[in-house]
Each structure stands twice: as structure tokens, then as C-alpha cells.
Amino acid sequence: MIEPGKRREETMAKAKLVKLEGQVNREGPVSAVARRRRTAAQPALAAGLHLGRIEMRAGASFSVRTMAGEVVTAELAHGVEEAFAEECLREARPVVLSADRGGKVLLCGALQTSRSVSRDGEDGVRIEGTRVEIQATQGATIKVGRSAVKLDRQGAVKIVGNRMSIDIAELVRILSARCELP
């Protein structure tokens, strides 16, 4: 029935609008949580490598903010150590991300932004710095040929070798509760 003073097209448009509003979702009512999940779905990374910074760890996965500002959940790629990822988190080091064929985001490594240990052409290694510190929880050993310096967690220091020379230009002071010389 056409309402008085209205054109037929207006009345039919209103009837269609009323019909659409009155339709019920066949899947049932959509909860607010499900709607939020759908709208807050993880953004997909395009093919290639992406940079980001780890913001948080949750179990075996990491929350990473890409340089574009998106937050993605990433897992460690094969061969990437958990301790390395934790270090990247602590130091806010830029990490390299990639997506696998299934769309899962993988943390593949980190971007090196400072100098590292230098190596020469003969496989020599040089560590340079104002202060160099090596920390170990169980022990540390420096070996060269048949000689070694060993340090353990109880405080014992052992120097092993065939011969030993000590060249001191000044005073030598030995402080010990007990000293044995053969």
C-alpha cells in the first residue's frame, strides 16, 4: 500500500530497508568478542624480509612491532636461539621477520648495527675495547696448544703448561694463607 503524498519508489525503498533490517543472522548473534577478534586479526606480512622490534615474549612466541607500526606475533625460525631473541628484546635491537607459506610470521635473526669481533685473513680474532669482560656461570678456559688457563665457579684458577716465565719490572706481591713451593 502506497502512503499518501509519497511516490511509489520511496515507499518501495523504505519497505526494502525495513526488510533488510529485520533479517536475522543465520549463524546466530555475533558476540562482541568474536567481532573484536575478527577486526583485530593479525596483519599478514607481504613476501620478503621485514624489520621490527620485539616488544614482549609470551611463551614460545614474541610480539613484534614492525617498522610500519603493525604488531605481529612471531615464532623463532629454525636455528634462532631463544637467548638471542631475549637479548634482542632487552637491547631493542632490530629483528628480521619473514612469513612462511602458511602465513606464520618467523623471527629469522637480527640486524647488526654495531661493530663485532674482527677477524683477519689468517683466521685470527681480535677483541678490542676499553674494557673487555667475559662472563661464564660454570667455568672458562683459554687454550693454546698444550697450555691452558682454567677458571671455575668456586674461584679456583689453574695454569697448565710445560714452562712458565714471569717477567715483572716492579714489585711482585703474593698474598695467600698458605703457599707451597716444591
C-alpha positions as CSV (number, residue, x, y, z in Angstrom):
1,M,0.0,0.0,0.0
2,I,1.3,3.4,-1.0
3,E,1.3,6.1,1.7
4,P,-0.5,9.3,0.7
5,G,1.8,12.1,-0.6
6,K,4.8,9.7,-1.3
7,R,5.9,8.4,-4.6
8,R,5.8,4.7,-5.2
9,E,9.7,4.4,-5.5
10,E,10.1,6.0,-2.0
11,T,7.7,3.6,-0.4
12,M,9.3,0.5,-2.0
13,A,12.8,1.7,-0.9
14,K,11.5,2.1,2.6
15,A,9.9,-1.4,2.5
16,K,13.2,-3.0,1.3
17,L,15.1,-1.2,4.1
18,V,12.7,-2.4,6.7
19,K,13.0,-6.0,5.4
20,L,16.9,-5.9,5.4
21,E,17.0,-4.5,9.0
22,G,14.6,-7.2,10.1
23,Q,16.6,-10.2,8.8
24,V,18.2,-12.4,11.4
25,N,21.8,-13.5,11.2
26,R,21.6,-17.2,10.2
27,E,24.8,-18.0,12.3
28,G,23.1,-16.5,15.4
29,P,24.1,-13.4,17.2
30,V,27.8,-12.4,16.8
31,S,29.4,-11.8,20.2
32,A,31.4,-8.6,20.8
33,V,34.5,-10.8,21.5
34,A,34.2,-12.6,18.1
35,R,33.7,-9.2,16.4
36,R,36.8,-7.8,18.1
37,R,38.8,-10.9,17.1
38,R,37.7,-10.5,13.5
39,T,38.6,-6.8,13.4
40,A,41.9,-7.3,15.3
41,A,43.2,-10.1,13.2
42,Q,46.9,-10.3,12.8
43,P,48.1,-8.3,9.7
44,A,49.7,-10.5,7.1
45,L,53.3,-9.8,6.1
46,A,54.0,-9.5,2.4
47,A,56.6,-11.7,0.8
48,G,60.2,-10.8,1.7
49,L,62.0,-9.6,4.7
50,H,60.7,-7.1,7.2
51,L,62.3,-5.2,10.1
52,G,60.7,-4.9,13.6
53,R,61.5,-4.7,17.3
54,I,60.4,-7.3,19.8
55,E,58.1,-5.8,22.4
56,M,57.2,-8.8,24.5
57,R,57.5,-12.5,24.9
58,A,54.5,-14.8,25.6
59,G,55.6,-18.4,25.9
60,A,57.2,-19.6,22.7
61,S,56.0,-16.6,20.6
62,F,57.1,-13.0,20.5
63,S,55.1,-9.8,20.0
64,V,56.9,-7.7,17.4
65,R,56.1,-4.2,16.1
66,T,57.1,-3.8,12.5
67,M,58.7,-0.6,11.2
68,A,55.3,0.1,9.6
69,G,53.7,0.1,13.1
70,E,51.8,-3.2,12.9
71,V,52.1,-5.6,15.8
72,V,52.5,-9.3,14.7
73,T,53.1,-12.5,16.6
74,A,56.2,-14.3,15.6
75,E,57.9,-17.6,16.3
76,L,61.6,-18.3,16.1
77,A,62.8,-19.7,12.8
78,H,64.8,-22.9,12.8
79,G,68.3,-22.2,14.2
80,V,67.5,-19.0,16.1
81,E,68.3,-19.3,19.8
82,E,65.8,-18.2,22.4
83,A,68.6,-16.5,24.4
84,F,69.4,-14.5,21.2
85,A,65.8,-13.3,20.9
86,E,65.7,-12.4,24.6
87,E,68.9,-10.3,24.0
88,C,67.2,-8.5,21.1
89,L,64.2,-7.8,23.3
90,R,66.4,-6.4,26.1
91,E,68.5,-4.2,23.8
92,A,65.6,-3.2,21.5
93,R,67.7,-4.5,18.6
94,P,66.0,-4.5,15.1
95,V,65.0,-8.0,14.2
96,V,64.4,-9.5,10.7
97,L,61.0,-11.1,10.1
98,S,59.6,-13.2,7.3
99,A,56.3,-15.1,6.6
100,D,56.3,-18.8,5.7
101,R,54.0,-20.3,3.1
102,G,51.2,-20.7,5.6
103,G,51.4,-17.0,6.6
104,K,53.0,-17.7,10.0
105,V,55.5,-15.0,10.9
106,L,59.0,-16.1,11.7
107,L,61.8,-14.3,13.5
108,C,64.8,-15.0,11.3
109,G,67.6,-13.1,13.0
110,A,68.7,-9.6,13.9
111,L,70.1,-6.6,12.1
112,Q,73.7,-5.9,13.2
113,T,74.1,-2.2,13.9
114,S,77.4,-2.1,15.7
115,R,80.9,-3.5,15.2
116,S,81.6,-7.1,16.1
117,V,84.7,-9.1,16.8
118,S,87.1,-8.6,13.9
119,R,88.8,-11.4,12.1
120,D,92.0,-11.3,10.0
121,G,92.8,-13.2,6.9
122,E,94.6,-16.0,8.8
123,D,91.6,-16.9,11.0
124,G,92.8,-14.7,13.9
125,V,90.3,-13.0,16.1
126,R,90.8,-9.6,17.8
127,I,88.6,-8.2,20.5
128,E,89.2,-4.6,21.2
129,G,87.7,-2.3,23.8
130,T,88.4,0.0,26.7
131,R,87.4,-2.9,29.0
132,V,86.8,-6.5,27.9
133,E,84.7,-8.7,30.1
134,I,83.9,-12.4,29.6
135,Q,81.3,-13.9,31.9
136,A,80.6,-17.6,32.4
137,T,78.3,-19.3,35.0
138,Q,80.2,-22.6,35.2
139,G,83.8,-22.0,34.1
140,A,86.1,-20.6,31.4
141,T,89.1,-22.0,29.7
142,I,91.7,-20.4,27.4
143,K,93.7,-23.0,25.5
144,V,96.7,-22.6,23.2
145,G,98.5,-25.8,22.2
146,R,99.3,-27.7,25.3
147,S,98.9,-24.8,27.7
148,A,95.7,-23.6,29.3
149,V,94.3,-21.2,31.9
150,K,91.2,-22.6,33.6
151,L,88.8,-20.8,35.9
152,D,85.9,-22.5,37.7
153,R,82.9,-21.2,39.6
154,Q,84.3,-22.0,43.0
155,G,87.2,-19.5,42.4
156,A,89.9,-22.0,41.5
157,V,92.4,-20.8,38.9
158,K,94.7,-23.4,37.2
159,I,97.5,-22.6,34.8
160,V,98.7,-25.7,32.9
161,G,101.8,-25.8,30.8
162,N,105.4,-27.1,30.3
163,R,107.3,-24.0,31.2
164,M,106.3,-20.6,32.8
165,S,108.2,-17.3,32.7
166,I,107.1,-14.3,34.7
167,D,108.7,-11.0,33.7
168,I,107.9,-8.3,36.2
169,A,109.6,-4.9,36.1
170,E,108.3,-3.9,39.6
171,L,107.2,-5.5,42.8
172,V,105.6,-9.0,43.0
173,R,103.3,-9.5,45.9
174,I,101.8,-12.8,46.8
175,L,99.0,-12.9,49.3
176,S,98.0,-16.3,50.5
177,A,97.0,-18.1,53.6
178,R,99.3,-20.9,52.5
179,C,102.0,-21.1,49.8
180,E,103.6,-24.4,48.6
181,L,106.8,-24.4,46.5
182,P,108.5,-27.8,45.8
